[in-house]
Amino acid sequence: MNKNYLSKIAQELKPSGIRKFFDLAAGMEGVISLGVGEPDFVTPWSVREAAILSMEQGYTSYSANAGFLELREEIAHYMKNQFDVAYSPSSEIIVTVGASQAIDIAMRAILDPGDEVIIIEPSYVSYAPMVELAGGVPVFVQTFKENDFKILPSQLEEVITEKTKAIILCSPNNPTGSMLNKKELEDFAQIAEKYDLLVVADEIYAELVYDEVYTSLPSIHGMKERTILISGFSKGFAMTGWRLGFICAPVELSQAMLKIHQYAIMCAPTMAQFAAIEALKNGRSDVDEMVKSYRRRRNYIVQSFNEIGLTCHSPGGAFYAFPSIESTGLSSEQFAERLLMEEAVAVVPGNVFGESGEGHIRCSYATSLEQLQEAVKRMKRFIEKLEA
Ligand code: PMP
């Protein structure tokens, strides 16, 4: 072939910075990985059984484009009971292939070329590429450890322009674990209303919160009509491999996203949808048990990091600690690479999550307490060696 057939955007898209460390770690023995962003729990048995039963009974065809109505009804109950927001199962809920696809169709449904979307860094690595692939322009705003990585309304006002269409808000946050409380969400909402902006609220970690009651953005007065709520089963219900998420949004937005979903995907996998119905009906006690375990691990890792000289705020949710490594004098890439090579512990350098992620590392505590203890022992040794 003489011609370059690749689109400009595909050529320019950078591979994820997280992948590089997985690949390095995969070639090594005895690595403790604090790198992956997924639960170490297996999906609860009753949930797996529901999928098996559906297959035994021969339910192997497409569902409705938006997902089985029974699942959308369960999602509507869940959103009402758990988060106090009412959505119509028939017109305001779409079952998607993970929260990942939800982000994709949300961006494609709202962006015209050149429209700006505000991304709060440190940020989940998919947002900016998804905005760009939809023809939009990501505009970054930074949060810092001094403020527990929480965004201040004044910071948003500084970057809002005529072209701003939406803000993406991820709370609890990947990679910082930071979570906005009700008052902070109300302040945030005022800005969205003042400038008439949409908010894409990625609440995939809403189940994994440890200190405060969770407030969902659309439950804040006036926000439901301007929020595209994204969530899913991967994190809270330990179902990453099932690839199931959902979107809740006002009917006009939902129907636009559904058109894209219908052409691009048709429907989410049906066996996973049967599993999700069971997860929402009967999975509460399993989720509660997992949350208890994550809380124990969070408390341990945050205390241990602070003890070994890595300042770490206590994350309110998700399963990531984001300690500062500035005291070591290394960049986050250097720290992660040397820690992996010298002590076989895999973490993710903070710079892959944006400018203000530099000086930090992301450590997932979705791994056993024993593994965490061994990782801390190795990291302590590594830091002592650096200081010697
Ligand atoms: N949003 C955030 C903030 C995430 O951390 C992840 C997974 N790492 C996703 C979305 C995608 O999740 P899913 O498995 O549902 O596609």
Boltz pocket constraint, residues with backbone or C-beta under 6 A from the ligand:
constraints:
  - pocket:
      binder: B
      contacts: [[A, 37], [A, 97], [A, 98], [A, 99], [A, 100], [A, 101], [A, 124], [A, 170], [A, 172], [A, 173], [A, 174], [A, 202], [A, 204], [A, 231], [A, 232], [A, 233], [A, 234], [A, 240], [A, 243], [A, 244], [A, 245]]
      max_distance: 6.0
